[in-house]
Amino acid sequence: MESFKVRIWSLTKRTDAKGYQLRWFVGDEPQSESFDLKAMGDGYRSRLVAAKTNGEPFDTETGEPVSWKSVPATLEPEQDPGPTCYELAVKYVDMKWPHAAGKSRSSIAESLAIIVPTLTSDIAGRPDKQTLRDALYQWAFNTVARETEPSEKTAKAIAWIESASVRATALAKAEMARKGLEAISVLKNGRPAAAKTFARKRATYTNYLSYAVELELLPANPLSRIQWTLEKVEDVVDPRVVANPKQVRAILAKVREHDPRYVAFFGCMYFALMRPAEVAKLNVSQCTLPKTGWGRLDLEESAPRAGAQWTDDGQTHEDRSLKHRSKKTVRPVPIPPEHVRLLSKHIEEYGTAPDGRLFRSRRAGAGILSESTYGRVWKDARTKALGEKAKTPLAKRPYDLRHAGVSLLLAAGVDPAEIAARAGHSIEVLLRVYAKCIDGKSKAQNKKIDDALADDATEDEDDTEGE
């Protein structure tokens, strides 16, 4: 029997058991449904309310809209239409979670939080873009966070995406799959995404769609049929951020005045071309620091910041191998006498953490040094050292010290293969990323070519005279 008379109550917390209960009436028949999570109940309720608002008849026996029982003509009555794109994303996250690093978990959630909202129907009540992304990134696409009760704002956003998300099978159409590519091709500010950023997010999207193929929801990955050309955005180091040795030393001098325990930390990025996450894990056992001459650092580990919500132990940083390297890979980096002295003095004055790390936080029991802490020190010292030039991009971030170090070696004519090995790059990446820094030395390179051509011309003349 059908009825248009529907009264739906608010979701209430159960007093006799864990979870929530929704009660409503269809005609004079009472209906109820229980849910483990509030967000699930809110989502179900919003779908009932939407059906009532649209004037749909309800079945007095099941309590649900009659349309929910109807089966598309293309499907057999017993055939399951399959999960929505949102449900598939949650399932994909849970599949990847146990074996993924914290940084990878965060990256997957970030990408899906951008893609999934585009794979929806036009249903009223859509939350603003940032609210929806936050709800997905911070709660729905975090396996651990999803076990906790979401905020009211998050629950409403999740309820909407549950109702609006199209079936994953719809992604078989290139037109629908293309929406995800369009979403990740631009940044929040509307500017085109850099090639590296787009490639990272596209990799997640590709794997998500491949998972749908694995579950037999799609016959093939639709991205293989989509023609896509990303607007060209240069992924190279801006020469304006590269400081020269005099400027670097001026900033380090101000760091020494502000807090001398950070001088050697920043020195590692400049003299040894290290990433901040690598410096954070530098152990005294990896340092060869002779009294005179060059020393060596044998780099083995990294401590990238993933965020406490993405790691298994709840720590902000996680122990990882060197970037793009397998475990137990060692990257030896020769360091000049000036850097040897900085590290030796640091160890002499400040010692090491219990596990041998040279740099540690003053708080939380000698934990990993935080980016916010050394970032404040750098900002203050840079402002004082550069004066008016502090208003430019010059050495704006501590990471720019690494760029300055690589650029210095390139300008000095060091073999690119050697520089790439020390920096932990491939030669191809080194030459591409630092292309403009190399171009800045074109006059000197042209002079070398002129000299070589002049020498060849002289040799030819001598050979002619000999004949």
Buried (B, 14 or more C-beta within 10 A) or exposed (E): EEBEEBEBEEBEEEEEEEBBBBBBBBBEBEBEBEBEBBBBBBBBBBBBBBBBEEEBBBBBEEBBBBEEEEEEEEEEEEEEEBBBBBBBBBBBBEBBBEEBBBBBBBBBBBBBBBBBBBBBEEBEEBBEEEBBBBBBBBBBBBBEBBEEEBBEEBBBBBBBBBBBBBBBBBBBEEEBBBBBBEBBBBBEEEEBBBBEBBEBBBEBBBBBBBBBBEBEBBEEBBBEEEEEEBEEBEBBBBBEBBBBEEBBEBBBBBBBEBBBBBBBBBBBBBBBBBBBBBBBBBBBEBBEBEEEEEBBBEBBBBBBBBBEBBBEEEBBBBBBBBEEBEEEEEBEBBBEBEBBBBBBEBBEEBEBBEEEBBBBBEEEEBBBBBBEBBEEBBBBBBBBBBEEBBEEEBBBBBBBBBBBBBBBBBBEEEEBEEBBBBBBBEBEBBBBBBBBBBEBBEEEEEEEEEEEEEEEEEEEEEEEEEE
